[in-house]
Amino acid sequence: MNFNLPSFSGMAGGLQGFESPMTRAEAKKILNIGSVAPSKDTVREAHRRLLIANHPDKGGSTYIASKINEAKEVMLGKKST
């Protein structure tokens, strides 16, 4: 399988110093989810596929892995924006 990771450039909205909280729209972009109201299973599957493709132990970026985890939390409602 070949996964294309989304671009993270410009996601902070031009803020410097501290990042703004991730929105649901940004989380959907990171997880490559197109549906308006994805199910929890869809979010979990997208999260799992991206983490496997970008696992830090296999040379992936820890920063990107943290953003993938944050996107999952936002989409599942575990982290408020």
MDTraj code that builds the backbone (N, CA, C; nanometers):
import mdtraj as md
import numpy as np

residues = "MET ASN PHE ASN LEU PRO SER PHE SER GLY MET ALA GLY GLY LEU GLN GLY PHE GLU SER PRO MET THR ARG ALA GLU ALA LYS LYS ILE LEU ASN ILE GLY SER VAL ALA PRO SER LYS ASP THR VAL ARG GLU ALA HIS ARG ARG LEU LEU ILE ALA ASN HIS PRO ASP LYS GLY GLY SER THR TYR ILE ALA SER LYS ILE ASN GLU ALA LYS GLU VAL MET LEU GLY LYS LYS SER THR".split()
xyz = np.array([
    [0.0831, -0.1180, 0.0000],
    [0.0000, 0.0000, 0.0000],
    [0.0869, 0.1234, 0.0000],
    [0.0397, 0.2227, -0.0663],
    [0.1123, 0.3477, -0.0744],
    [0.0238, 0.4587, -0.0189],
    [0.0675, 0.5257, 0.0877],
    [-0.0108, 0.6321, 0.1489],
    [0.0579, 0.7654, 0.1244],
    [-0.0205, 0.8630, 0.0879],
    [0.0307, 0.9987, 0.0724],
    [-0.0061, 1.0764, 0.1972],
    [0.0940, 1.1203, 0.2716],
    [0.0683, 1.1983, 0.3907],
    [0.0357, 1.3414, 0.3503],
    [-0.0616, 1.4036, 0.4188],
    [-0.0998, 1.5398, 0.3839],
    [0.0091, 1.6397, 0.4201],
    [0.0049, 1.7522, 0.3552],
    [0.1001, 1.8590, 0.3833],
    [0.0592, 1.9303, 0.5111],
    [0.1539, 1.9560, 0.5985],
    [0.1241, 2.0251, 0.7225],
    [0.1652, 2.1716, 0.7167],
    [0.2093, 2.2187, 0.6023],
    [0.2527, 2.3575, 0.5926],
    [0.1325, 2.4505, 0.5967],
    [0.1446, 2.5559, 0.6721],
    [0.0396, 2.6560, 0.6791],
    [-0.0765, 2.6200, 0.7695],
    [-0.0694, 2.5093, 0.8401],
    [-0.1831, 2.4684, 0.9222],
    [-0.1948, 2.5515, 1.0491],
    [-0.0899, 2.6174, 1.0919],
    [-0.0973, 2.6978, 1.2135],
    [-0.1623, 2.8332, 1.1862],
    [-0.1979, 2.8603, 1.0619],
    [-0.2687, 2.9832, 1.0289],
    [-0.1848, 3.1080, 1.0445],
    [-0.0549, 3.0970, 1.0313],
    [0.0313, 3.2138, 1.0387],
    [0.0686, 3.2547, 1.1800],
    [0.0279, 3.1794, 1.2810],
    [0.0654, 3.2123, 1.4178],
    [0.2105, 3.1748, 1.4425],
    [0.2754, 3.2527, 1.5247],
    [0.4129, 3.2207, 1.5609],
    [0.4193, 3.2004, 1.7111],
    [0.5055, 3.1132, 1.7545],
    [0.5199, 3.0871, 1.8969],
    [0.4355, 2.9706, 1.9416],
    [0.3067, 2.9900, 1.9518],
    [0.2158, 2.8843, 1.9956],
    [0.1231, 2.8483, 1.8813],
    [0.0955, 2.7201, 1.8690],
    [0.0035, 2.6752, 1.7653],
    [-0.1397, 2.6948, 1.8113],
    [-0.2266, 2.7246, 1.7176],
    [-0.3681, 2.7341, 1.7500],
    [-0.4249, 2.5937, 1.7651],
    [-0.5346, 2.5787, 1.8378],
    [-0.5958, 2.4459, 1.8525],
    [-0.6398, 2.3924, 1.7164],
    [-0.6287, 2.2624, 1.6991],
    [-0.6660, 2.1994, 1.5729],
    [-0.8178, 2.1999, 1.5579],
    [-0.8651, 2.2367, 1.4403],
    [-1.0082, 2.2344, 1.4115],
    [-1.0461, 2.0981, 1.3528],
    [-1.1765, 2.0712, 1.3487],
    [-1.2235, 1.9462, 1.2883],
    [-1.1892, 1.9415, 1.1398],
    [-1.1945, 2.0556, 1.0718],
    [-1.1611, 2.0589, 0.9287],
    [-1.0151, 2.0199, 0.9077],
    [-0.9254, 2.0714, 0.9915],
    [-0.7841, 2.0355, 0.9814],
    [-0.7637, 1.8875, 1.0139],
    [-0.8348, 1.8388, 1.1150],
    [-0.8234, 1.6977, 1.1531],
    [-0.8681, 1.6069, 1.0390],
    [-0.9756, 1.6448, 0.9697],
    [-1.0237, 1.5648, 0.8566],
    [-0.9211, 1.5638, 0.7440],
    [-0.8536, 1.6777, 0.7218],
    [-0.7491, 1.6830, 0.6183],
    [-0.6321, 1.5924, 0.6544],
    [-0.5904, 1.5980, 0.7791],
    [-0.4774, 1.5167, 0.8232],
    [-0.5083, 1.3683, 0.8088],
    [-0.6300, 1.3290, 0.8468],
    [-0.6678, 1.1886, 0.8412],
    [-0.7181, 1.1451, 0.7036],
    [-0.7224, 1.2383, 0.6091],
    [-0.7701, 1.2101, 0.4722],
    [-0.9118, 1.1538, 0.4729],
    [-0.9997, 1.2173, 0.5499],
    [-1.1390, 1.1745, 0.5584],
    [-1.2233, 1.2749, 0.4813],
    [-1.3023, 1.2236, 0.3871],
    [-1.3824, 1.3116, 0.3038],
    [-1.5261, 1.3292, 0.3479],
    [-1.5798, 1.2366, 0.4258],
    [-1.7208, 1.2453, 0.4623],
    [-1.7439, 1.3557, 0.5653],
    [-1.8660, 1.4094, 0.5637],
    [-1.9009, 1.5198, 0.6525],
    [-1.9046, 1.4736, 0.7981],
    [-1.9663, 1.3601, 0.8230],
    [-1.9774, 1.3072, 0.9594],
    [-1.9269, 1.1631, 0.9613],
    [-1.7942, 1.1462, 0.9666],
    [-1.7394, 1.0101, 0.9648],
    [-1.7707, 0.9343, 1.0935],
    [-1.7859, 0.8037, 1.0812],
    [-1.8100, 0.7204, 1.1996],
    [-1.6799, 0.7063, 1.2790],
    [-1.6942, 0.6644, 1.4027],
    [-1.5761, 0.6435, 1.4872],
    [-1.4850, 0.5372, 1.4268],
    [-1.5450, 0.4345, 1.3666],
    [-1.4647, 0.3291, 1.3044],
    [-1.3847, 0.3830, 1.1862],
    [-1.4439, 0.4738, 1.1083],
    [-1.3740, 0.5351, 0.9952],
    [-1.2548, 0.6160, 1.0449],
    [-1.2754, 0.6934, 1.1509],
    [-1.1679, 0.7753, 1.2082],
    [-1.0566, 0.6854, 1.2614],
    [-1.0934, 0.5814, 1.3329],
    [-0.9935, 0.4903, 1.3908],
    [-0.9138, 0.4179, 1.2813],
    [-0.9808, 0.3770, 1.1743],
    [-0.9122, 0.3084, 1.0646],
    [-0.8165, 0.4035, 0.9924],
    [-0.8599, 0.5260, 0.9666],
    [-0.7720, 0.6240, 0.9017],
    [-0.6501, 0.6524, 0.9897],
    [-0.6727, 0.6664, 1.1191],
    [-0.5646, 0.6903, 1.2152],
    [-0.4652, 0.5744, 1.2136],
    [-0.5178, 0.4522, 1.2187],
    [-0.4317, 0.3340, 1.2206],
    [-0.3466, 0.3253, 1.0939],
    [-0.4076, 0.3466, 0.9770],
    [-0.3333, 0.3381, 0.8507],
    [-0.2226, 0.4429, 0.8439],
    [-0.2527, 0.5653, 0.8867],
    [-0.1519, 0.6705, 0.8812],
    [-0.0382, 0.6462, 0.9800],
    [-0.0714, 0.5983, 1.0984],
    [0.0356, 0.5711, 1.1959],
    [0.1251, 0.4572, 1.1509],
    [0.0677, 0.3565, 1.0903],
    [0.1498, 0.2459, 1.0384],
    [0.2424, 0.2981, 0.9285],
    [0.1904, 0.3829, 0.8413],
    [0.2712, 0.4367, 0.7308],
    [0.3786, 0.5337, 0.7795],
    [0.3563, 0.5985, 0.8944],
    [0.4493, 0.7002, 0.9429],
    [0.4963, 0.6700, 1.0853],
    [0.5206, 0.5467, 1.1168],
    [0.5613, 0.5117, 1.2535],
    [0.7038, 0.5612, 1.2808],
    [0.7235, 0.6318, 1.3940],
    [0.8576, 0.6833, 1.4258],
    [0.9652, 0.5752, 1.4345],
    [0.9292, 0.4544, 1.4758],
    [1.0278, 0.3465, 1.4836],
    [1.0754, 0.3015, 1.3463],
    [1.0005, 0.3342, 1.2432],
    [1.0364, 0.2966, 1.1066],
    [1.0836, 0.4166, 1.0254],
    [1.1313, 0.5201, 1.0931],
    [1.1873, 0.6359, 1.0248],
    [1.0894, 0.7488, 1.0021],
    [0.9679, 0.7363, 1.0524],
    [0.8687, 0.8423, 1.0368],
    [0.8938, 0.9565, 1.1337],
    [0.8231, 1.0637, 1.1151],
    [0.8383, 1.1826, 1.1976],
    [0.7548, 1.1724, 1.3247],
    [0.8164, 1.1991, 1.4376],
    [0.7442, 1.2004, 1.5645],
    [0.6442, 1.3149, 1.5667],
    [0.6789, 1.4285, 1.5075],
    [0.5889, 1.5439, 1.5020],
    [0.4627, 1.5091, 1.4233],
    [0.4796, 1.4464, 1.3077],
    [0.3640, 1.4095, 1.2267],
    [0.2800, 1.3052, 1.2986],
    [0.3439, 1.2107, 1.3651],
    [0.2699, 1.1105, 1.4425],
    [0.1881, 1.1777, 1.5523],
    [0.2434, 1.2799, 1.6169],
    [0.1686, 1.3500, 1.7211],
    [0.0496, 1.4247, 1.6623],
    [0.0664, 1.4804, 1.5418],
    [-0.0444, 1.5495, 1.4754],
    [-0.1524, 1.4510, 1.4319],
    [-0.1144, 1.3325, 1.3887],
    [-0.2114, 1.2292, 1.3525],
    [-0.2908, 1.1892, 1.4768],
    [-0.2227, 1.1725, 1.5896],
    [-0.2904, 1.1389, 1.7151],
    [-0.3837, 1.2513, 1.7595],
    [-0.3386, 1.3753, 1.7468],
    [-0.4210, 1.4895, 1.7842],
    [-0.5457, 1.4970, 1.6957],
    [-0.5300, 1.4692, 1.5663],
    [-0.6437, 1.4711, 1.4736],
    [-0.7476, 1.3672, 1.5143],
    [-0.7019, 1.2492, 1.5542],
    [-0.7944, 1.1450, 1.5991],
    [-0.8708, 1.1914, 1.7223],
    [-0.8013, 1.2518, 1.8174],
    [-0.8657, 1.3000, 1.9389],
    [-0.9701, 1.4067, 1.9083],
    [-0.9379, 1.4961, 1.8163],
    [-1.0323, 1.6015, 1.7786],
    [-1.1552, 1.5415, 1.7127],
    [-1.1357, 1.4465, 1.6219],
    [-1.2474, 1.3871, 1.5504],
    [-1.3361, 1.3002, 1.6399],
    [-1.2787, 1.2401, 1.7415],
    [-1.3566, 1.1569, 1.8329],
    [-1.4121, 1.2360, 1.9500],
    [-1.3836, 1.3664, 1.9536],
    [-1.4383, 1.4516, 2.0581],
    [-1.3666, 1.4426, 2.1904],
    [-1.2460, 1.3873, 2.1910],
    [-1.1710, 1.3737, 2.3152],
    [-1.0888, 1.4980, 2.3456],
    [-1.0779, 1.5858, 2.2454],
    [-0.9993, 1.7072, 2.2650],
    [-1.0822, 1.8227, 2.2101],
    [-1.1144, 1.9176, 2.2944],
    [-1.1964, 2.0295, 2.2497],
    [-1.1107, 2.1343, 2.1812],
    [-1.1713, 2.2055, 2.0860],
    [-1.0990, 2.3110, 2.0132],
    [-1.1307, 2.4456, 2.0679],
])
top = md.Topology()
chain = top.add_chain()
for i, resn in enumerate(residues, 1):
    res = top.add_residue(resn, chain, resSeq=i)
    for name in ("N", "CA", "C"):
        top.add_atom(name, md.element.get_by_symbol(name[0]), res)
traj = md.Trajectory(xyz[None], top)
